[in-house]
Amino acid sequence: ISSLAPSFLCDFTLKNGKFSLIPAIPITAAGNIQTTALTPSQVFTDGNILEGSYSISYLNIQDRQPFIAAVRYRHEAKNQLPEERVEIVRYKDFDDDSGAGVAVETFDLTAFCTDQSHARLFGKFALAVRAVITHTISFKTTPYGLNLAPGDYIKVTTEASPYSVANNGTVSSDGTITSVDTMTSRNYSVTYYQTGSETDVETGTMTVSVSNDVAKTSQSKFYNSFFSVISSTNSSNFYKIQEITLEEDCTVSINAIEFPCDSENKSLISSIITNDDKYEFNPR
């Protein structure tokens, strides 16, 4: 079931102790593909993600290579023997003459698929998933007020402070600042280490004043120190829950896969597969 479910745009999950099939993309009450904004079942931030539990895993580059889908299906007609046909689905911006050689991947749906539109829809879905999904995440949270199940959509907002050499600098014994990037007169959140100090790296706010193109600070705690300006970035993405587990320590472990949306919270996969202008079809 797990291997066949994606061919019907479904996910095979375990919910409430029962095997279940759920739509792999959001749908309306009438069963159509939903192209309007998604409402997350729950929002997670640094406030309700247990410290140290968040991890991210990117897909292998081989799993993200573009391809052309060749979907095999069975054509049937009254009083005739069934015959195999192939629906070739590709993005319009692929250039066969580039020399790069876009790989062709074949999907055999002949055991159950007898409709061209089904084969075409699956081909579009396979291409869209490969194009936009890049990573999975896992984290832990508390069970209080949690009402989630596999297949639910959540929004996760995290803050990161990536290291950059350009943010580094030194402060001399008189407060003169030497830095890679030019500093202006304002307050900077920094991590710093004072030369000869017995303490670890500390965090503080350094007030910088610039005069005659020379940056200085009058705060003596930063004298004779190395520092790095903290540059935080916020990331807010939609994810689809793949697995949710109650751990022995009474915390909840959540595994989820990226489900990209645009700035209006509309699913990119839904938008792509409902727009035939993005594709070229070559029935054979």
C-alpha positions in Angstrom: 0.0 0.0 0.0 2.8 2.4 0.9 4.4 2.0 -2.6 1.1 2.3 -4.5 -0.4 5.2 -2.5 1.6 8.0 -4.2 0.3 6.8 -7.5 -3.1 8.0 -6.4 -1.7 11.2 -4.8 -2.2 9.7 -1.3 0.0 9.0 1.7 -0.1 5.8 3.7 -0.1 6.5 7.4 -0.8 5.1 10.8 -3.4 7.1 12.7 -4.9 6.1 16.0 -3.5 2.6 15.7 -5.1 2.1 12.3 -3.6 2.1 8.8 -5.0 5.0 6.8 -4.8 6.6 3.4 -4.9 10.4 3.3 -4.5 12.9 0.4 -0.9 13.9 -0.3 -2.0 17.4 -1.1 -4.8 19.6 0.4 -8.2 19.1 -1.0 -11.6 20.8 -0.7 -14.7 19.3 0.8 -15.8 18.4 -2.8 -12.6 16.4 -3.3 -10.9 19.0 -5.7 -7.3 20.1 -5.3 -7.2 23.1 -2.9 -5.4 26.1 -4.4 -6.5 28.6 -1.7 -4.6 29.5 1.4 -3.8 26.8 4.0 -4.6 27.1 7.6 -2.1 25.3 9.8 -3.4 22.9 12.4 -0.8 24.4 14.8 2.1 26.8 14.8 5.4 26.0 16.4 8.1 28.5 17.4 11.1 28.5 19.8 8.5 28.9 22.6 6.9 25.5 22.2 9.8 23.5 20.6 11.9 21.9 23.3 15.4 23.3 23.4 18.0 21.2 21.6 15.4 18.9 20.0 15.1 20.6 16.6 17.0 19.1 13.7 16.8 19.5 9.9 17.8 17.0 7.2 18.2 17.9 3.6 17.4 15.5 0.8 20.3 14.0 -1.2 21.1 15.9 -4.4 20.3 12.8 -6.4 16.7 13.0 -5.0 16.4 16.6 -6.3 17.6 16.2 -9.8 15.1 17.3 -12.5 13.7 14.7 -14.8 11.1 13.9 -17.4 8.3 11.5 -16.3 7.3 8.6 -18.5 4.1 7.3 -17.0 3.0 3.9 -18.3 -0.7 3.1 -18.2 -3.2 0.6 -19.7 -5.7 1.8 -22.4 -8.8 -0.2 -22.8 -11.6 -0.1 -25.4 -14.8 -2.1 -25.8 -14.3 -5.4 -27.6 -10.6 -4.8 -27.9 -7.5 -6.1 -26.1 -5.9 -3.6 -23.7 -2.8 -1.9 -25.0 0.0 -0.1 -23.1 0.4 3.6 -23.6 2.9 6.1 -22.2 2.2 9.7 -21.1 5.4 11.8 -21.3 5.2 14.8 -18.9 7.9 17.4 -18.7 8.4 21.0 -17.7 8.4 23.5 -20.6 11.7 25.1 -19.5 13.7 21.9 -20.0 16.2 22.2 -22.9 17.1 18.9 -24.5 19.7 20.7 -26.7 21.7 22.0 -23.7 23.8 18.9 -23.6 23.1 18.4 -19.9 20.8 15.4 -20.6 17.7 15.5 -18.5 17.0 12.0 -17.1 13.8 10.1 -18.0 12.2 8.3 -15.1 9.6 5.6 -15.9 6.6 4.9 -13.6 4.7 1.7 -14.2 1.0 2.2 -13.5 -0.2 -0.5 -15.9 -1.5 -2.8 -13.1 -4.3 -0.3 -12.2 -4.3 2.9 -14.2 -6.6 2.9 -17.2 -7.1 6.6 -17.6 -4.9 9.1 -19.4 -5.8 12.0 -17.1 -4.8 9.9 -14.1 -1.4 9.1 -15.6 -0.9 12.8 -16.5 -1.9 14.0 -13.1 0.5 11.7 -11.4 3.3 12.8 -13.7 2.7 16.4 -12.8 2.6 15.5 -9.1 5.9 13.6 -9.3 7.7 16.5 -11.1 6.3 19.1 -8.6 7.3 17.1 -5.5 10.9 16.7 -6.9 11.1 20.5 -7.7 10.0 22.1 -4.5 10.6 19.8 -1.5 14.1 20.1 -0.1 14.2 18.8 3.5 12.6 17.2 6.5 12.6 18.3 10.2 12.1 16.7 13.6 11.6 18.2 17.0 10.0 17.6 20.4 7.2 19.4 22.1 5.0 19.0 25.1 1.7 17.1 24.7 -0.5 19.7 26.4 -3.1 21.2 24.0 -1.7 19.1 21.1 -4.3 17.9 18.6 -2.4 16.6 15.6 -2.2 13.6 13.4 -0.1 12.4 10.4 -1.1 14.4 7.4 -1.8 17.6 9.3 -0.2 20.8 8.1 1.8 22.8 10.6 3.8 26.1 10.4 7.2 26.2 12.0 9.0 29.5 12.7 12.6 29.3 13.9 15.4 31.9 14.4 18.9 31.1 13.4 22.2 33.0 13.8 24.5 31.7 11.1 28.2 32.3 11.5 29.9 34.7 9.1 33.5 35.9 9.0 32.2 39.3 7.9 30.6 39.8 11.3 33.9 39.4 13.2 36.1 42.1 14.7 38.5 43.1 17.5 38.5 45.9 20.2 41.8 47.4 21.2 42.8 48.5 24.8 41.5 52.0 24.1 38.2 50.9 22.6 39.1 51.2 18.9 37.2 48.7 16.8 38.7 46.9 13.8 36.1 44.9 11.8 35.6 43.3 8.5 32.4 45.1 7.8 32.1 48.9 8.3 30.2 49.6 11.6 27.9 52.6 12.2 27.0 54.5 15.3 24.4 52.2 17.0 24.0 49.3 19.4 25.1 45.8 18.3 24.2 42.5 19.9 27.5 40.6 20.0 29.2 37.5 21.3 32.7 38.3 22.6 35.7 36.9 24.3 38.1 39.1 26.3 41.8 38.2 26.0 43.1 36.4 29.0 39.6 36.0 30.5 38.9 32.9 32.5 35.2 32.9 31.5 33.7 31.5 28.3 32.4 33.5 25.4 29.8 36.0 26.6 26.9 37.8 25.0 26.3 41.6 25.3 25.2 44.8 23.7 28.1 46.9 22.4 27.5 50.6 21.8 29.5 51.9 18.9 30.2 55.5 18.0 31.9 56.5 14.8 34.0 59.7 14.4 36.3 60.5 11.5 35.7 57.0 10.1 37.0 55.5 13.3 34.6 53.2 15.2 35.1 53.0 19.0 33.3 51.8 22.1 33.5 53.3 25.6 32.4 50.1 27.4 35.5 48.8 29.1 34.2 45.2 29.3 34.8 44.9 25.5 38.4 46.2 25.6 41.0 43.7 24.3 38.4 41.4 23.0 37.4 39.5 19.9 33.7 39.8 18.9 31.2 38.6 16.4 28.0 40.5 15.6 24.9 38.4 16.1 22.9 38.4 12.8 19.6 36.6 13.3 17.3 35.4 10.5 13.8 34.1 10.8 12.5 31.1 8.9 8.8 30.3 8.6 7.7 27.3 6.6 4.8 24.9 6.2 5.3 21.2 6.9 3.3 18.1 6.7 3.4 15.7 9.6 4.7 12.3 8.7 5.0 10.7 12.2 4.1 11.8 15.7 5.2 9.7 18.7 4.6 9.9 22.4 8.0 9.4 24.1 8.8 7.7 27.4 9.6 11.0 29.0 6.1 12.2 28.1 7.2 14.5 25.4 5.9 14.3 21.8 8.3 13.7 18.9 7.2 15.1 15.5 8.7 14.3 12.1 7.5 16.4 9.2 8.4 17.0 5.6 8.6 20.4 3.9 5.4 21.5 2.2 6.3 24.7 0.5 3.8 27.6 0.3 3.9 31.1 -1.2 3.7 34.4 0.7 -0.2 33.9 0.8 0.1 30.4 2.3 -1.0 28.8 -0.9 0.5 25.4 -1.6 3.2 25.5 -4.4 2.6 21.9 -5.3 -1.2 22.5 -5.8 -0.5 25.6 -7.8 2.0 23.8 -10.1 0.0 20.7 -10.9 -3.2 22.7 -11.6 -1.4 24.9 -14.1 -1.0 22.9 -17.4 0.8 25.9 -18.9 4.0 24.8 -17.0 4.1 21.4 -18.7 4.5 19.7 -22.1 2.6 16.4 -22.7 3.6 13.9 -25.3 1.2 10.8 -25.3 2.6 7.7 -26.9 
